[in-house]
């Protein structure tokens, strides 16, 4: 299958606009460019409706973190999801992923607590992991106060999918059960992993091989073990007992194969895992529903599926 025609048009417009690619930019430049492509390009009519939105702060590993609570329409209590944004651990924030958080809230019919964890290179690995673990523990302890019930889960895209998978592993080790993990085109293997999708989709589809290398160069220190499970959750020594997972991959994504490999590894360990490859889609398509009806259909379908899993748990 070819790339969805509407997403292909978005890719063409990005190329036509010129400008530096991520791996040619400084972190500050990359953050600005990403915000321009996401939050700043959104019109009011494109904002996904939810019941309410509230800015709060939650405890991270070394201090308070900005967070945003999205509540669905209707009567609760609802399942509660700690959400971690993508951006290679270097870019992205609450605003760049505002519509994505809204889609997860609306589609899953769950309270979503989006967390603005510390970014690299100012705060290298494992700062983001430590923040995500601390924030999720707080969400689990305060879910009812936030409008949720005892059903607590994690979700995130790309780097946020990595953090969600790691949090699920860490909280299991700490004896804190989660009801599910929603991993949207997650980065779960070691930085130098070799998969066909990394070669096949490494250029021309938004996330490129050189950008992946750029992200990891800012995120990890020179002495980091590339197979540390807090960096590469696919390489955890024990996967049994983890919460059920809905894993979404995209056909034209360099991270496609590792996300699917994680799903297979979970199943082999006896964990319920559903893997959905979205044909014609690219990395980042969860924020492209306003341009692509096919992307929006996939977003809604997968968010609803995760909500169903949470209510079945």
C-alpha positions in Angstrom: 0.0 0.0 0.0 1.2 3.6 -0.6 1.2 6.4 1.9 -2.3 7.9 2.5 -2.7 10.6 -0.1 -3.6 13.3 2.4 -0.6 12.5 4.6 1.6 12.5 1.4 0.4 16.0 0.8 1.4 17.0 4.3 4.9 15.5 3.7 5.2 17.4 0.4 4.2 20.7 2.0 6.8 20.2 4.7 9.5 19.7 2.1 8.2 22.6 0.0 8.4 24.9 3.1 12.1 24.2 3.4 13.8 24.8 6.7 16.1 22.6 8.7 15.5 19.0 9.4 15.5 18.0 13.0 18.9 16.5 12.9 20.3 19.7 11.4 18.8 21.8 14.3 19.6 22.7 17.8 17.2 21.4 20.4 15.7 24.9 20.8 15.2 25.2 17.0 13.7 21.7 16.8 11.3 22.4 19.6 10.2 25.6 17.9 9.7 23.9 14.6 7.7 21.0 16.1 5.4 23.4 17.9 4.9 25.3 14.6 3.9 22.1 12.9 1.5 21.0 15.6 -0.1 23.4 18.1 0.6 26.6 16.2 -0.9 25.3 12.9 -4.1 24.2 14.5 -7.3 26.2 14.0 -10.0 26.5 16.6 -12.3 24.4 14.5 -9.7 21.6 14.6 -9.6 21.4 18.4 -10.9 18.0 19.5 -13.8 18.6 22.0 -13.8 17.1 25.5 -15.7 17.7 28.7 -13.2 19.9 30.5 -9.5 20.7 30.6 -7.5 21.7 33.7 -3.9 22.7 34.2 -2.3 21.3 37.3 1.1 20.2 38.6 2.2 16.8 39.7 5.3 15.6 41.5 8.2 14.4 39.4 11.3 12.8 40.6 13.0 16.0 41.8 10.2 18.6 41.8 6.8 19.6 40.4 5.9 19.1 36.8 3.3 20.8 34.6 0.4 18.6 33.8 -3.0 18.9 32.1 -6.1 16.9 33.0 -8.6 16.1 30.3 -12.1 14.8 31.3 -14.5 13.3 28.9 -18.1 14.4 28.5 -20.7 12.5 30.5 -21.0 11.1 34.0 -18.0 9.4 35.6 -16.1 8.0 37.2 -13.9 7.0 34.3 -10.7 5.1 33.9 -7.6 7.3 34.3 -4.7 7.4 31.9 -1.3 8.9 32.6 -0.2 10.2 29.2 3.4 10.9 28.0 4.1 12.8 24.9 6.5 11.9 22.1 9.3 13.9 20.6 12.4 11.8 21.1 12.8 12.8 24.7 14.1 16.2 23.4 11.1 18.1 21.9 7.3 18.2 22.5 5.2 19.4 25.4 1.7 19.6 26.7 0.6 21.9 23.8 2.2 20.0 20.9 0.2 16.9 22.1 -3.0 18.7 23.2 -5.1 17.3 20.4 -3.7 13.8 20.9 -4.5 13.9 24.6 -8.0 15.1 23.7 -8.4 12.2 21.2 -7.3 9.7 23.8 -9.7 11.2 26.4 -12.6 11.4 24.0 -12.1 8.1 22.2 -11.2 6.0 25.3 -13.7 7.8 27.5 -11.1 8.2 30.2 -9.6 11.0 32.3 -6.2 11.7 30.7 -3.4 13.3 32.8 -0.8 14.5 30.3 2.6 15.0 32.0 5.3 17.5 30.9 8.4 15.5 32.0 11.9 16.8 31.9 13.6 16.9 28.4 17.1 16.2 27.2 19.8 17.4 26.7 19.2 19.6 29.8 18.1 16.5 31.6 19.5 13.3 30.2 18.4 9.7 30.7 17.0 8.5 33.1 15.4 11.8 34.1 12.4 11.4 31.9 11.9 7.8 33.2 12.1 8.9 36.8 9.6 11.7 36.2 7.2 9.4 34.4 7.4 6.8 37.2 6.8 9.4 39.9 4.0 11.1 38.1 2.2 7.8 37.4 2.4 6.7 41.0 0.8 10.1 41.9 -1.9 9.6 39.3 -2.7 6.2 40.7 -2.9 7.5 44.2 -5.1 10.5 43.2 -7.2 9.0 40.4 -10.5 9.3 42.3 -9.8 12.9 43.2 -9.2 13.6 39.5 -12.6 12.2 38.5 -11.4 8.7 37.7 -11.9 5.3 39.3 -9.5 2.5 40.4 -8.7 1.7 36.8 -5.4 3.4 36.0 -3.3 3.0 32.8 -0.5 4.6 30.9 -0.3 5.8 27.3 2.1 7.6 25.0 3.4 8.0 21.5 6.9 7.4 20.3 9.2 8.4 23.1 6.1 8.6 25.3 5.3 5.0 24.3 8.8 4.1 25.5 8.1 5.8 28.8 4.7 4.1 29.1 6.2 0.7 28.6 9.0 1.4 31.0 6.6 2.7 33.6 4.4 -0.4 33.3 7.5 -2.5 34.0 8.7 -0.4 36.9 5.4 -0.2 38.6 4.9 -4.0 38.3 8.2 -4.4 40.1 7.0 -2.0 42.8 3.8 -3.9 43.2 1.5 -1.2 41.8 -0.9 -2.8 39.2 -1.9 -1.0 36.1 -4.9 -1.8 34.0 -3.4 -1.3 30.6 -0.7 0.3 28.4 -1.5 2.1 25.1 1.7 2.3 23.1 1.5 4.4 20.0 4.3 3.7 17.5 6.6 3.3 20.5 10.4 3.4 20.6 11.2 0.2 22.5 14.5 -1.2 21.2 18.1 -0.1 21.7 19.2 3.0 19.7 21.3 1.0 17.2 18.8 -1.8 16.7 18.6 -3.3 13.2 15.1 -3.8 11.8 13.9 -3.8 8.1 11.5 -0.9 8.9 14.4 1.3 10.0 16.0 0.8 6.6 12.9 0.8 4.5 11.3 3.8 6.1 14.4 5.7 7.3 14.0 8.7 4.9 11.1 10.7 3.6 8.4 9.7 6.1 8.7 12.5 8.8 10.8 10.5 11.3 14.2 9.7 9.7 17.1 7.6 10.7 19.4 10.6 11.2 16.8 12.2 13.4 16.5 9.0 15.6 20.3 9.2 16.0 20.1 12.9 16.9 17.4 12.3 19.5 19.3 9.5 21.2 22.6 11.5 21.1 20.9 14.1 23.2 19.1 11.7 25.5 21.6 9.2 26.6 25.1 9.6 28.1 28.2 8.0 26.7 28.3 5.4 29.5 24.7 4.4 29.1 24.0 0.7 28.5 22.1 0.6 25.3 20.1 -2.5 26.5 19.1 -1.0 29.8 15.4 -1.9 30.1 14.7 1.6 31.2 15.9 2.8 27.8 14.9 -0.3 25.7 12.0 -2.0 27.4 12.0 -4.7 24.7 15.1 -6.0 26.4 13.7 -6.4 29.9 14.6 -9.8 31.4 11.0 -10.4 32.7 7.9 -9.4 30.8 5.4 -11.7 32.4 2.7 -10.1 34.6 2.6 -6.8 32.7 -0.8 -5.1 32.0 -2.6 -5.8 28.8 -1.3 -3.7 25.8 -2.7 -2.1 22.8 0.2 -1.4 20.4 -0.3 0.8 17.4 2.2 0.9 14.6 2.4 2.6 11.2 3.2 1.0 7.9 5.7 3.6 6.9 7.4 4.2 10.2 11.1 3.3 11.0 9.9 2.2 14.5 7.2 -0.2 13.1 9.1 -3.4 13.5 10.3 -2.9 17.1 6.8 -1.9 18.3 5.5 -5.1 16.7 8.4 -7.1 18.2 7.4 -5.8 21.6 3.9 -7.0 21.1 5.2 -10.5 20.2 7.5 -10.5 23.2 4.6 -9.7 25.5 2.5 -12.4 24.1 5.4 -14.9 24.4 5.5 -13.9 28.1 1.8 -14.6 28.5 0.7 -11.0 28.4 -2.4 -10.0 26.4 -1.2 -7.7 23.6 -3.1 -6.5 20.6 -0.9 -5.1 17.8 -2.6 -2.9 15.1 -0.5 -1.9 12.1 -2.2 1.1 10.4 -1.8 0.8 6.7 -0.8 3.9 4.7 0.2 5.8 7.9 3.5 7.3 9.0 5.1 8.1 12.3 3.2 11.0 13.9 -0.1 10.2 12.3 -1.9 10.4 15.6 -1.7 14.2 15.2 -2.7 14.2 11.6 -6.4 13.5 11.8 -7.3 17.1 11.0 -5.7 16.6 7.6 -6.4 12.9 6.9 -9.8 11.2 7.3 -8.0 7.8 7.2 -5.7 8.9 10.0 -8.7 10.2 12.1 -10.5 6.9 11.6 -7.5 5.0 12.8 -7.1 7.3 15.8 -10.7 6.9 16.9 -10.7 3.2 16.3 -7.6 2.6 18.4 -8.6 5.0 21.2 -12.0 3.3 21.5 -10.3 -0.1 21.5 -8.1 0.9 24.4 -11.1 2.2 26.3 -12.8 -1.1 25.8 -9.7 -3.0 27.1 -9.7 -0.8 30.3 -13.4 -1.5 30.9 -12.8 -5.3 30.4 -9.9 -5.5 32.8 
